Amino acid sequence: MKKIEAIIKPFKFEDVKAALVQIGVAGMTVSDVKGYGRQQGHSELYRGAEYIVDFLPKIKIELIIADEDLDKVIAVIIDSAKTGNIGDGKIFVSSIEKIIRIRTCEQDEEAI
């Protein structure tokens, strides 16, 4: 089992969600987050004063999937989140050792 964490631009979330649902992803956790990467934020003008916006708003999507679905899910996220501009985001993949559904005590693949 794998955990995918995708950090994407907020306006791309609905596209990513729809694409994941279309390929059968049953659930996800979504968080509003802030951060920056290589772009180091940007400067804006407000009432004549320039200020630096260090942390940009992003959406973090967390998914737990079966190993055999990994490449398909990553491809769908990339296809639906990519704009081609700086700050499109990142995808992190981790291994999951155990999952337990509290209500039914189902474990691992059955609990996804």
C-alpha positions as a Markdown table, in Angstrom:
| # | Residue | x | y | z |
|---|---|---|---|---|
| 1 | Met | 0.0 | 0.0 | 0.0 |
| 2 | Lys | 1.2 | 3.5 | -0.7 |
| 3 | Lys | 0.4 | 7.0 | 0.6 |
| 4 | Ile | 0.3 | 9.7 | -1.9 |
| 5 | Glu | 0.6 | 13.3 | -0.8 |
| 6 | Ala | 0.0 | 15.8 | -3.6 |
| 7 | Ile | 0.5 | 19.5 | -3.1 |
| 8 | Ile | -1.3 | 21.4 | -5.9 |
| 9 | Lys | -2.6 | 24.9 | -6.8 |
| 10 | Pro | -6.0 | 25.5 | -5.3 |
| 11 | Phe | -7.8 | 26.3 | -8.5 |
| 12 | Lys | -6.8 | 22.8 | -9.9 |
| 13 | Phe | -8.4 | 20.9 | -7.0 |
| 14 | Glu | -11.8 | 20.2 | -8.6 |
| 15 | Asp | -10.1 | 18.9 | -11.8 |
| 16 | Val | -7.9 | 16.6 | -9.8 |
| 17 | Lys | -10.7 | 15.4 | -7.6 |
| 18 | Ala | -13.0 | 14.7 | -10.6 |
| 19 | Ala | -10.2 | 12.8 | -12.4 |
| 20 | Leu | -9.4 | 10.7 | -9.3 |
| 21 | Val | -13.1 | 9.8 | -8.7 |
| 22 | Gln | -13.4 | 8.9 | -12.4 |
| 23 | Ile | -10.6 | 6.2 | -12.0 |
| 24 | Gly | -12.2 | 4.8 | -8.9 |
| 25 | Val | -10.4 | 6.5 | -6.0 |
| 26 | Ala | -12.8 | 5.9 | -3.1 |
| 27 | Gly | -11.6 | 8.5 | -0.6 |
| 28 | Met | -9.1 | 11.3 | 0.1 |
| 29 | Thr | -8.2 | 13.8 | 2.8 |
| 30 | Val | -7.8 | 17.4 | 1.7 |
| 31 | Ser | -6.2 | 20.2 | 3.6 |
| 32 | Asp | -5.6 | 23.9 | 2.9 |
| 33 | Val | -1.9 | 24.5 | 3.4 |
| 34 | Lys | 0.6 | 27.2 | 2.7 |
| 35 | Gly | 4.2 | 26.9 | 1.5 |
| 36 | Tyr | 6.8 | 27.8 | -1.0 |
| 37 | Gly | 9.4 | 26.0 | -3.1 |
| 38 | Arg | 12.0 | 27.4 | -5.5 |
| 39 | Gln | 9.8 | 30.4 | -6.4 |
| 40 | Gln | 10.3 | 31.7 | -2.8 |
| 41 | Gly | 6.9 | 33.5 | -2.9 |
| 42 | His | 6.4 | 36.8 | -4.7 |
| 43 | Ser | 5.9 | 40.5 | -4.1 |
| 44 | Glu | 2.6 | 42.4 | -4.3 |
| 45 | Leu | 1.6 | 46.0 | -4.1 |
| 46 | Tyr | -1.1 | 47.0 | -1.5 |
| 47 | Arg | -2.1 | 50.6 | -1.1 |
| 48 | Gly | 1.2 | 51.8 | -2.7 |
| 49 | Ala | 3.4 | 49.6 | -0.5 |
| 50 | Glu | 5.3 | 46.6 | -1.8 |
| 51 | Tyr | 5.3 | 43.5 | 0.5 |
| 52 | Ile | 6.6 | 39.9 | 0.1 |
| 53 | Val | 4.1 | 37.0 | 0.1 |
| 54 | Asp | 6.4 | 34.2 | 1.4 |
| 55 | Phe | 3.9 | 31.4 | 1.8 |
| 56 | Leu | 1.5 | 30.7 | -1.1 |
| 57 | Pro | -1.8 | 29.0 | -0.6 |
| 58 | Lys | -1.9 | 25.4 | -1.8 |
| 59 | Ile | -4.1 | 22.3 | -1.4 |
| 60 | Lys | -2.7 | 19.1 | 0.0 |
| 61 | Ile | -4.4 | 15.8 | -1.1 |
| 62 | Glu | -3.7 | 12.6 | 0.8 |
| 63 | Leu | -4.6 | 9.2 | -0.6 |
| 64 | Ile | -3.9 | 5.6 | 0.4 |
| 65 | Ile | -3.9 | 3.3 | -2.6 |
| 66 | Ala | -3.0 | -0.3 | -3.5 |
| 67 | Asp | 0.5 | -0.7 | -4.9 |
| 68 | Glu | -0.8 | -1.7 | -8.3 |
| 69 | Asp | -2.7 | 1.6 | -8.7 |
| 70 | Leu | 0.3 | 3.8 | -8.0 |
| 71 | Asp | 1.4 | 4.7 | -11.5 |
| 72 | Lys | -2.2 | 5.3 | -12.7 |
| 73 | Val | -3.0 | 7.6 | -9.8 |
| 74 | Ile | 0.2 | 9.6 | -10.2 |
| 75 | Ala | -0.4 | 10.0 | -14.0 |
| 76 | Val | -4.0 | 11.3 | -13.3 |
| 77 | Ile | -2.8 | 13.8 | -10.7 |
| 78 | Ile | -0.1 | 15.1 | -13.0 |
| 79 | Asp | -2.4 | 15.3 | -16.0 |
| 80 | Ser | -5.1 | 17.2 | -14.1 |
| 81 | Ala | -2.9 | 19.5 | -11.9 |
| 82 | Lys | -0.3 | 20.5 | -14.4 |
| 83 | Thr | -0.4 | 24.1 | -15.8 |
| 84 | Gly | 3.2 | 24.2 | -17.0 |
| 85 | Asn | 4.0 | 27.2 | -14.8 |
| 86 | Ile | 6.2 | 27.4 | -11.8 |
| 87 | Gly | 4.5 | 26.3 | -8.5 |
| 88 | Asp | 2.4 | 23.5 | -10.0 |
| 89 | Gly | 3.3 | 21.4 | -6.9 |
| 90 | Lys | 4.8 | 18.1 | -5.9 |
| 91 | Ile | 3.8 | 14.5 | -5.3 |
| 92 | Phe | 5.3 | 12.5 | -2.5 |
| 93 | Val | 4.9 | 8.7 | -2.2 |
| 94 | Ser | 5.4 | 6.7 | 1.0 |
| 95 | Ser | 4.9 | 3.1 | 1.9 |
| 96 | Ile | 2.2 | 2.2 | 4.4 |
| 97 | Glu | 2.8 | -0.7 | 6.7 |
| 98 | Lys | -0.7 | -1.2 | 8.2 |
| 99 | Ile | -4.2 | 0.2 | 8.0 |
| 100 | Ile | -7.0 | -0.6 | 10.4 |
| 101 | Arg | -10.6 | 0.6 | 9.9 |
| 102 | Ile | -11.8 | 1.4 | 13.4 |
| 103 | Arg | -15.5 | 0.6 | 12.9 |
| 104 | Thr | -15.1 | -2.9 | 11.4 |
| 105 | Cys | -11.5 | -3.8 | 12.3 |
| 106 | Glu | -10.8 | -4.5 | 8.7 |
| 107 | Gln | -7.1 | -4.3 | 7.9 |
| 108 | Asp | -4.8 | -3.3 | 5.1 |
| 109 | Glu | -6.2 | -3.6 | 1.5 |
| 110 | Glu | -9.7 | -4.3 | 2.9 |
| 111 | Ala | -9.6 | -1.1 | 5.0 |
| 112 | Ile | -8.7 | 1.2 | 2.0 |
